[in-house]
Amino acid sequence: MNVALADIPAPGLDIVLGSWAAAACASGFGGEVKAFEGALTLTRHGVHIAARGEVHLVGEVPCDRCSDSLVVSLGGDVSIVYSPLASLPEVTDDEDGLPQAPVDVGFTVDDVGEYDGVALDLSAVVREWAMVERPARLTCGVLDEAEDEACEARFRSRAGVQSSPAPAGWRASLLSLNLPSED
């Protein structure tokens, strides 16, 4: 869903996020969205657009360790300001006049979408929110020790690794030596 800068009235434009936003959220979240709701208010600030509101989702993703299905709930405030690419400086210098390295946000600009100063793709706004809000690592073994052990066992089983710890080999004999301390 694209919204033109010229179509945003002075007090702002309220948008209830629908099924198109849930699909964009699934793309950014990297899983299946089971429940979704949200609303944004777009406001104009010269050539800049501020997207503010709330988004909440319940989704299903595989555990990063054992690949079992996890149900994850994300939600919270959205507050993103978009500037046209033409208005952004190409090279930013630090206080000593040296060029700064580009900031790595973990995904390419193509994933987020570009605001050209004419229209903003709201699917890209929601996708960006989901990418940023999704935890970097999701495992099912976080709640208590029993779940952690079950997750580890599933991981070992799927990886074809034996359940009992492997013998330490020649390194273990070095660790058991009683060497004199240098103190």
N, C-alpha and C positions, 0 to 999 in steps of 0.2 A: 504494500500500500504506500503510494507516494503522496506526500503533501507538499504543495508548492509554497514557497516563502510568501508569495503574494496572497495566498488563501488564509493566512493566519491573521485573524483580527487583532487589534491592539490589546484587548484584555486577555487574549489567549484562546487556544482551541482545545477543547476537551475531547479525548478519544477513548472510547471503551475498546479494549483489545479483545478480538474475537478469535475464530478458528485459524485465521491466517497468522496471527501472532503466536498461537500455540505451536503451529508447524515451524515457525522461525525459531521459537524457543527450543524445540526438539533438536533442531540443527545445531544450535549453539551449545546446548546441554550435552549432546552426544548420546542421547538415549530416548526412550519413549516417554512422552508426557501423558500422564494419567488424568490429571486435573490441572486447570489453569484459569487464572483470573487476573485482571489488571486494568489499569487506566492510566493514561498519560495526559498531561497538559503541555501543549507546545506554546512557547512564547517567542516573539521576535525581539531581537536586540540588534538593530541595524541589519547587517547581513548574517548575523549569527542566530541559531535556533537553540533554545534550551528545551530539553525534554525532561519533565519531572513528573513523578507519580509513584505508583506502587505496582509491583508484579509479584505474583505468588504462583508456584508450581509444585506439583508432586509428580515425580518422574521415576522411571525404572532404568537402571544402568547395571552393567555387569561389575562385580567386584574386581578391582584391579589385581588382586592376588589369586583368587580361586575361580573367578568367572561366574559365581552364583549370582542370581538376580538380587539387586538391592533396591529398596524403595527409599528415595531421597526427597526431602522437602526443602525447597529454597524459597526465599521471599524477602522482600524488603523494598526500600526506597530506590528509586531510579532518579539520578540527577546527572545528566550528561549535556554538555554544551557542544554543538557542532559549528564549526567554522568552515567556510568555503576553502577548498584546497588552494585556490589562487591567493588567498589572504594570509596563508601561513608562510613563514620564512623558510627558504630552502636550506640554509645553513645557519645554525645557531652558534655563536661564539661565547666562550666563557669569559670571565672577567679579565683574563690575561690575553684575550684575543685569539686563543687557540680553538679550532673547530671542535665541537662536541660530537661524540659518537651518537648515532641515532638511538632513541629509546626503544628497547625490545619489549613489547607488551605481550609476547607469547603467541600472537597470531598476525597474519598479514592484513594489510589495509583492505584487500579484496574481500576478506572474510567479514569485515565490519561494514563495508560499503563506504562510498565516498559522497560527501555532500558537495555539490558543485556550485552552490550559491543560488540555485533555482528551486530545487525540490529535494526533500529528504525522504529516504526510503525507511519507513517505520519498521519494516521487517528486519532491516539491518540494525536498528536501534535495539529491538527486543533480542535479536541473536547476540549482539554484543553484550547486553546485560547478562544473558545466560552463560556466555563464555567466561565472563569475569566472576560471576557469582559461584560457579561450579567449583567445588574444592579440587585442588590439584591431584589429590589421591583419595580414592574411596575404597575402603575395605570393610568387609562385614565383621571383622574381628576386633572392633574397637570397643564394644560395649562392656564385655566382661571377659574373664580369662577363658571360660568354657567356649564361648563363641570364637575367640582367637585361636584356640587349639583346633576347633572344628574347621575353621577356615584354612589353617595351616595344613591339616590332614587332607582336605580336598585339593589344595594346591599340590601337595606332594603326590597324591594319587594321579591327578591329571598330568603332572610332569613326568610320571613314571619313576619317581624317586622313592627309595625305600623309606619306611616309616621310622626305623630306628636310626639314630645318628651314625654316620659313617665313621670308621676308625680314623683317628687323626693322622696316622702315618708317622713318618720320621720327624715331623715338627714337634709332635707331642713329647718325644723323648728329650728333645732339647729344652723344652719348657720345664721338664721335671728335674733337670740338673740343679744341684745346689751349688751355685757359683758364689764366690766370695763377693761381698758388697764393697763398693769403693768408698764407703763412708768412713 
